[in-house]
Amino acid sequence: MFARTQLTLIVVAGLGHDPLGATGLLMLHLPEIAKQNHPTPRIYVLKRPRLQLRKARPTIDDLAAREGLSGNALMAREVAAIERTS
């Protein structure tokens, strides 16, 4: 029956009984899903991405290098910006 419709089914998988997590995941993907208009039925399965722990110093150094700065210079710039807004 579903195969003869133009319906879209969205399934949030792997969250157990976490309505807030399911709502957040749906809200994250809904704009992109809504843009798609297909004459055939679609099923989207949304899953929570894995949380990745990264070490702070290498991450800061990588971000700084993109701006041509050292990690210490980037940190000093950001601390100064925070202090200006306080």
C-alpha positions in Angstrom: 0.0 0.0 0.0 2.7 2.5 1.0 4.5 1.9 -2.3 1.5 3.3 -4.2 1.6 6.7 -2.4 3.6 9.8 -2.5 4.1 9.8 1.3 7.3 10.4 3.1 8.0 8.4 6.3 10.6 9.7 8.7 11.9 7.2 11.3 14.1 8.3 14.2 16.1 5.2 15.2 18.4 4.4 18.1 17.3 6.9 20.6 15.2 4.8 22.9 12.7 6.8 24.9 14.3 10.2 24.3 11.7 12.5 22.9 13.9 15.6 23.1 16.7 13.9 21.2 14.2 12.6 18.6 12.7 16.1 18.2 16.1 17.7 17.9 17.3 15.2 15.3 14.1 15.7 13.3 14.3 19.5 13.4 17.9 19.2 12.2 17.0 17.3 9.1 13.5 18.4 8.4 14.4 21.5 6.2 16.4 19.3 3.8 13.7 16.6 3.7 11.0 19.2 3.1 12.8 20.6 0.1 12.6 17.3 -1.7 9.5 16.6 -3.8 9.4 13.1 -5.2 6.5 11.3 -7.0 7.4 8.0 -5.2 7.4 7.3 -1.5 10.5 8.0 0.6 11.7 6.6 3.9 14.3 8.5 5.8 16.0 6.8 8.8 17.6 9.4 11.1 20.2 8.3 13.6 22.2 10.2 16.2 25.7 10.8 15.0 28.5 9.5 17.2 30.0 11.9 19.7 33.7 12.4 18.9 36.1 13.5 21.6 39.0 15.6 20.3 42.0 16.8 22.2 41.8 20.6 22.7 45.4 21.7 21.8 45.7 20.0 18.4 42.2 21.3 17.5 43.0 24.9 18.5 46.3 24.7 16.6 44.5 23.4 13.5 41.9 26.2 13.6 44.7 28.8 14.2 46.7 27.5 11.3 43.7 28.1 9.0 44.0 31.8 9.9 47.7 31.9 9.7 48.1 32.2 13.5 49.7 30.2 16.3 47.4 28.5 18.8 48.5 30.9 21.5 47.7 34.0 19.3 44.3 32.6 18.5 43.5 32.0 22.1 44.7 35.5 23.0 42.6 37.1 20.3 39.5 35.2 21.5 40.0 36.0 25.2 40.4 39.7 24.3 37.1 39.5 22.3 35.3 37.9 25.2 36.7 40.5 27.7 35.5 43.4 25.4 32.0 42.1 25.5 31.9 41.6 29.3 
